[in-house]
């Protein structure tokens, strides 16, 4: 049996073509509140581009290397910028690099374009546009 983050859900059906990835299914997120969506005591599931967006948003919100139950490939290192004596441009450049590294590990993501929308003290506002196997998605964190 394949290892899954949510083993109570069966794996999605495969896309057509050799070496194609199975249809990605993930829990829907309320991005404003930062919580998963539930309905009738069950998590709301999404598929396709919205599932990739949900996975990517959580990956950017999770500190890499902090949780021993997660792979070291999962999460983002943005938190490591806090307290560093970097200048504004270096901080922005590193933030974009960390976002790309966090998202490009996903086989459903083909490319990542990220930019820093704002830097207010220690708070970075990042805009990422991802190209998935299902189409485009935009993530703001």
Buried (B, 14 or more C-beta within 10 A) or exposed (E): EEEEEEEEBEEBEEEEEEEEEEBBBBBBBEBEEEEBBEEEEEBEBBBBBBBBBBBBBBBBBBEBEEEEEBEEEBBBBBBEBEEEEEEEEEBBEBBBEBBBBBBEEBEBBEEBEBEBEEBEEEEBEBBBEBBBBBEEBEBEB
